[in-house]
Amino acid sequence: MKSNLSRIFFLSSLLVMLEIQASELIINLSDQKKAGTLMLAIYNNAEAFEGSVVKEKRSEVGVFKGLELYLEPQDSTQLSTEIPDGEYAIAFFIDANGNKKLDKNFLGIPKEQYGFSNNAMGTLSAPTFEQAKFKVAGNTVQNIKLK
């Protein structure tokens, strides 16, 4: 019995310590032109980011944290979330027509607004994890302009 109480106390203490180490990530989005659902994903590894974003294999697998939120057009939107310290990359788009995918024209150019952390851009494609990654160590701000 005493051993079980010790384990419970230890695990509770560990959970409290982990919560203390979380930092606030503030994401400032700017230049939204159309209303729609923000489909935002935060990744903490290159394989998941590049598999989902660069290779366009739409999946929630590997998404560290996700957010879906309806937004009206506005000059700026501020979002905030608690996240452990580490390296991350953000990818998002504004789903204007509600089909839960980034619509593109026949040339593959997005027809809906999108963005990446660091305002990263790839060459004729989405950026890599290396281009979009940023470090969270304490409270961190990402200012992203929608494309």
C-alpha positions as CSV (number, residue, x, y, z in Angstrom):
1,M,0.0,0.0,0.0
2,K,2.8,2.4,1.0
3,S,4.6,1.6,-2.3
4,N,1.5,2.4,-4.4
5,L,1.1,5.7,-2.6
6,S,4.7,6.5,-3.3
7,R,4.3,5.7,-7.0
8,I,1.1,7.9,-7.2
9,F,2.9,10.8,-5.5
10,F,5.9,10.4,-7.8
11,L,3.7,10.3,-10.9
12,S,1.7,13.3,-9.8
13,S,4.8,15.3,-9.1
14,L,6.2,14.3,-12.5
15,L,3.1,15.5,-14.2
16,V,3.2,18.8,-12.3
17,M,6.9,19.3,-13.3
18,L,6.1,18.6,-16.9
19,E,3.3,21.2,-16.9
20,I,5.6,23.7,-15.4
21,Q,8.1,23.3,-18.3
22,A,5.4,24.1,-20.9
23,S,5.8,27.5,-22.6
24,E,3.3,29.7,-24.3
25,L,3.4,29.8,-28.1
26,I,1.8,32.9,-29.5
27,I,0.9,32.8,-33.2
28,N,0.1,36.1,-34.9
29,L,-1.6,35.6,-38.3
30,S,-1.9,38.6,-40.6
31,D,-3.5,39.6,-43.9
32,Q,-6.5,37.3,-44.0
33,K,-8.7,38.1,-47.0
34,K,-11.6,35.6,-46.8
35,A,-13.6,34.0,-44.1
36,G,-13.0,30.3,-43.5
37,T,-11.9,27.6,-41.1
38,L,-8.3,27.9,-40.0
39,M,-6.7,24.4,-40.3
40,L,-3.5,24.7,-38.3
41,A,-1.0,21.9,-37.5
42,I,2.1,22.1,-35.3
43,Y,4.7,19.4,-36.0
44,N,7.6,18.4,-33.8
45,N,9.5,16.2,-36.3
46,A,10.6,16.5,-39.9
47,E,9.2,13.1,-41.1
48,A,5.6,14.0,-40.1
49,F,5.9,17.6,-41.5
50,E,7.3,16.6,-44.8
51,G,5.1,13.6,-45.2
52,S,2.0,15.7,-44.7
53,V,2.9,19.1,-46.0
54,V,5.6,18.6,-48.7
55,K,4.4,15.3,-50.1
56,E,0.8,16.3,-49.5
57,K,-0.3,13.1,-47.9
58,R,-3.1,14.6,-45.9
59,S,-3.1,13.0,-42.5
60,E,-3.3,13.9,-38.8
61,V,-0.6,11.3,-38.1
62,G,2.4,13.1,-36.7
63,V,0.6,16.3,-35.9
64,F,1.8,17.3,-32.4
65,K,-1.0,19.8,-31.9
66,G,-3.8,20.8,-34.2
67,L,-6.5,23.5,-34.3
68,E,-9.6,24.1,-36.4
69,L,-11.2,27.5,-35.8
70,Y,-13.6,29.6,-38.0
71,L,-12.2,33.1,-38.7
72,E,-13.7,36.1,-40.3
73,P,-11.4,38.2,-42.5
74,Q,-9.3,40.5,-40.5
75,D,-5.9,42.2,-40.5
76,S,-4.5,40.1,-37.7
77,T,-5.5,37.2,-35.4
78,Q,-3.6,36.1,-32.3
79,L,-3.7,32.5,-31.1
80,S,-2.1,31.1,-28.0
81,T,-1.3,27.6,-26.9
82,E,0.8,25.9,-24.2
83,I,3.6,23.7,-25.7
84,P,6.7,22.0,-24.2
85,D,10.0,23.5,-25.1
86,G,11.5,22.0,-28.3
87,E,11.7,22.5,-32.1
88,Y,8.5,22.8,-34.1
89,A,7.1,23.8,-37.5
90,I,3.7,25.2,-38.3
91,A,1.6,24.7,-41.4
92,F,-1.9,26.0,-42.0
93,F,-4.5,27.2,-44.5
94,I,-7.8,28.9,-44.4
95,D,-10.5,26.5,-45.7
96,A,-12.8,29.0,-47.4
97,N,-15.3,26.4,-48.9
98,G,-15.4,23.9,-46.0
99,N,-14.0,20.9,-47.8
100,K,-11.1,20.5,-45.3
101,K,-8.4,20.6,-47.9
102,L,-6.2,23.2,-49.5
103,D,-7.7,23.8,-53.0
104,K,-5.4,24.4,-55.9
105,N,-5.7,25.4,-59.5
106,F,-4.7,23.2,-62.4
107,L,-1.1,24.3,-62.1
108,G,-1.0,23.3,-58.4
109,I,-1.1,26.9,-57.1
110,P,-3.1,27.2,-53.9
111,K,-6.5,29.0,-54.3
112,E,-6.9,29.4,-50.6
113,Q,-4.7,31.3,-48.2
114,Y,-1.9,29.4,-46.4
115,G,1.2,29.9,-44.4
116,F,4.2,28.4,-42.6
117,S,6.2,29.2,-39.5
118,N,9.1,31.6,-40.2
119,N,7.1,32.7,-43.3
120,A,9.1,29.9,-45.0
121,M,8.6,29.2,-48.7
122,G,9.9,26.4,-50.7
123,T,10.9,26.5,-54.4
124,L,7.7,25.8,-56.3
125,S,6.6,23.6,-53.3
126,A,6.0,23.8,-49.6
127,P,9.1,24.4,-47.4
128,T,11.0,21.7,-45.7
129,F,10.9,21.2,-41.9
130,E,14.4,22.8,-41.7
131,Q,13.1,25.9,-43.4
132,A,10.0,26.2,-41.2
133,K,11.3,25.0,-37.9
134,F,11.7,27.3,-34.9
135,K,12.7,26.8,-31.3
136,V,10.4,27.1,-28.3
137,A,12.3,27.9,-25.1
138,G,10.1,30.0,-22.8
139,N,7.4,32.1,-24.3
140,T,7.8,32.3,-28.1
141,V,6.1,34.3,-30.8
142,Q,5.6,33.4,-34.5
143,N,4.4,36.2,-36.8
144,I,3.1,34.7,-40.0
145,K,1.7,36.5,-43.0
146,L,-0.9,34.6,-45.0
147,K,-0.1,34.0,-48.6
